Amino acid sequence: MINKLSTGGSTQAFADGPNATGPMAADWSNRAQWWVRHTLGKQAFTAIGIHGQWIYIDVDRNIAIVKQSSQPDSSTDYQSAYDINGMDAVIEYLTK
């Protein structure tokens, strides 16, 4: 199941859909209710809840990050970019 999720769905179909905005406008897809990031060197699959809750799994680096929160807005492009940059920073630090 992990390999199936990791490959994700069609990035073109995702880009043509309503969820391709802000930081998730490119290199993302969706498969089996999981968001899949295809950015070279930062591949991951994620569960994204409302108000800033994330499960972010980077299989190649054997890292899983769980972010629990209760942000005032259910979802904004600004907050998604902030969260994704935060995940990248944590993974970069842990893999030095």
MITORNU-6825 format. One record per residue (C-alpha): x, y, z. Coordinates in steps of 0.2 Angstrom, whole numbers, plus 5000, padded with zeros to 4 digits. Example, Ala and Ser with C-alpha at 12.3 -4.5 7.8 and 13.67 -1.06 7.14 Angstrom:
<kevexs>
<kevex><u>5062</u><v>4978</v><w>5039</w></kevex>
<kevex><u>5068</u><v>4995</v><w>5036</w></kevex>
</kevexs>
This chain:
<kevexs>
<kevex><u>5000</u><v>5000</v><w>5000</w></kevex>
<kevex><u>5014</u><v>5012</v><w>5004</w></kevex>
<kevex><u>5022</u><v>5010</v><w>4986</w></kevex>
<kevex><u>5005</u><v>5013</v><w>4979</w></kevex>
<kevex><u>5002</u><v>5029</v><w>4989</w></kevex>
<kevex><u>5020</u><v>5035</v><w>4985</w></kevex>
<kevex><u>5017</u><v>5034</v><w>4966</w></kevex>
<kevex><u>5002</u><v>5045</v><w>4968</w></kevex>
<kevex><u>4990</u><v>5049</v><w>4954</w></kevex>
<kevex><u>4990</u><v>5060</v><w>4939</w></kevex>
<kevex><u>4999</u><v>5077</v><w>4942</w></kevex>
<kevex><u>4991</u><v>5084</v><w>4926</w></kevex>
<kevex><u>4973</u><v>5079</v><w>4932</w></kevex>
<kevex><u>4977</u><v>5087</v><w>4949</w></kevex>
<kevex><u>4984</u><v>5103</v><w>4941</w></kevex>
<kevex><u>4968</u><v>5104</v><w>4931</w></kevex>
<kevex><u>4957</u><v>5102</v><w>4947</w></kevex>
<kevex><u>4951</u><v>5115</v><w>4960</w></kevex>
<kevex><u>4964</u><v>5110</v><w>4973</w></kevex>
<kevex><u>4979</u><v>5115</v><w>4963</w></kevex>
<kevex><u>4982</u><v>5132</v><w>4971</w></kevex>
<kevex><u>4996</u><v>5141</v><w>4980</w></kevex>
<kevex><u>5010</u><v>5130</v><w>4986</w></kevex>
<kevex><u>5001</u><v>5114</v><w>4979</w></kevex>
<kevex><u>4999</u><v>5121</v><w>4961</w></kevex>
<kevex><u>5013</u><v>5110</v><w>4954</w></kevex>
<kevex><u>5021</u><v>5093</v><w>4958</w></kevex>
<kevex><u>5006</u><v>5087</v><w>4968</w></kevex>
<kevex><u>4993</u><v>5073</v><w>4965</w></kevex>
<kevex><u>4980</u><v>5064</v><w>4975</w></kevex>
<kevex><u>4977</u><v>5045</v><w>4978</w></kevex>
<kevex><u>4966</u><v>5036</v><w>4990</w></kevex>
<kevex><u>4962</u><v>5051</v><w>5000</w></kevex>
<kevex><u>4981</u><v>5056</v><w>5002</w></kevex>
<kevex><u>4990</u><v>5071</v><w>4995</w></kevex>
<kevex><u>5006</u><v>5066</v><w>4986</w></kevex>
<kevex><u>5020</u><v>5078</v><w>4983</w></kevex>
<kevex><u>5031</u><v>5074</v><w>4968</w></kevex>
<kevex><u>5044</u><v>5088</v><w>4970</w></kevex>
<kevex><u>5061</u><v>5081</v><w>4966</w></kevex>
<kevex><u>5071</u><v>5077</v><w>4982</w></kevex>
<kevex><u>5055</u><v>5081</v><w>4993</w></kevex>
<kevex><u>5044</u><v>5067</v><w>4988</w></kevex>
<kevex><u>5031</u><v>5063</v><w>5001</w></kevex>
<kevex><u>5013</u><v>5058</v><w>5004</w></kevex>
<kevex><u>5002</u><v>5067</v><w>5016</w></kevex>
<kevex><u>4986</u><v>5068</v><w>5025</w></kevex>
<kevex><u>4980</u><v>5085</v><w>5027</w></kevex>
<kevex><u>4966</u><v>5090</v><w>5039</w></kevex>
<kevex><u>4957</u><v>5106</v><w>5042</w></kevex>
<kevex><u>4964</u><v>5120</v><w>5053</w></kevex>
<kevex><u>4982</u><v>5115</v><w>5050</w></kevex>
<kevex><u>4983</u><v>5097</v><w>5054</w></kevex>
<kevex><u>4995</u><v>5087</v><w>5044</w></kevex>
<kevex><u>5003</u><v>5069</v><w>5043</w></kevex>
<kevex><u>5018</u><v>5071</v><w>5032</w></kevex>
<kevex><u>5028</u><v>5055</v><w>5027</w></kevex>
<kevex><u>5044</u><v>5055</v><w>5018</w></kevex>
<kevex><u>5047</u><v>5037</v><w>5014</w></kevex>
<kevex><u>5065</u><v>5039</v><w>5006</w></kevex>
<kevex><u>5071</u><v>5047</v><w>5022</w></kevex>
<kevex><u>5061</u><v>5037</v><w>5034</w></kevex>
<kevex><u>5053</u><v>5052</v><w>5042</w></kevex>
<kevex><u>5035</u><v>5055</v><w>5047</w></kevex>
<kevex><u>5030</u><v>5072</v><w>5055</w></kevex>
<kevex><u>5013</u><v>5074</v><w>5063</w></kevex>
<kevex><u>5007</u><v>5092</v><w>5066</w></kevex>
<kevex><u>4992</u><v>5095</v><w>5077</w></kevex>
<kevex><u>4985</u><v>5112</v><w>5077</w></kevex>
<kevex><u>4969</u><v>5123</v><w>5078</w></kevex>
<kevex><u>4972</u><v>5137</v><w>5066</w></kevex>
<kevex><u>4958</u><v>5151</v><w>5065</w></kevex>
<kevex><u>4955</u><v>5147</v><w>5046</w></kevex>
<kevex><u>4952</u><v>5130</v><w>5039</w></kevex>
<kevex><u>4964</u><v>5132</v><w>5025</w></kevex>
<kevex><u>4974</u><v>5146</v><w>5017</w></kevex>
<kevex><u>4987</u><v>5146</v><w>5003</w></kevex>
<kevex><u>4998</u><v>5156</v><w>5015</w></kevex>
<kevex><u>4997</u><v>5143</v><w>5029</w></kevex>
<kevex><u>4999</u><v>5128</v><w>5017</w></kevex>
<kevex><u>5016</u><v>5136</v><w>5011</w></kevex>
<kevex><u>5021</u><v>5139</v><w>5029</w></kevex>
<kevex><u>5018</u><v>5121</v><w>5034</w></kevex>
<kevex><u>5026</u><v>5114</v><w>5019</w></kevex>
<kevex><u>5042</u><v>5125</v><w>5021</w></kevex>
<kevex><u>5042</u><v>5119</v><w>5040</w></kevex>
<kevex><u>5041</u><v>5101</v><w>5035</w></kevex>
<kevex><u>5055</u><v>5104</v><w>5023</w></kevex>
<kevex><u>5066</u><v>5113</v><w>5036</w></kevex>
<kevex><u>5063</u><v>5099</v><w>5049</w></kevex>
<kevex><u>5068</u><v>5085</v><w>5036</w></kevex>
<kevex><u>5083</u><v>5095</v><w>5030</w></kevex>
<kevex><u>5089</u><v>5097</v><w>5048</w></kevex>
<kevex><u>5086</u><v>5079</v><w>5053</w></kevex>
<kevex><u>5096</u><v>5073</v><w>5037</w></kevex>
<kevex><u>5111</u><v>5083</v><w>5039</w></kevex>
</kevexs>
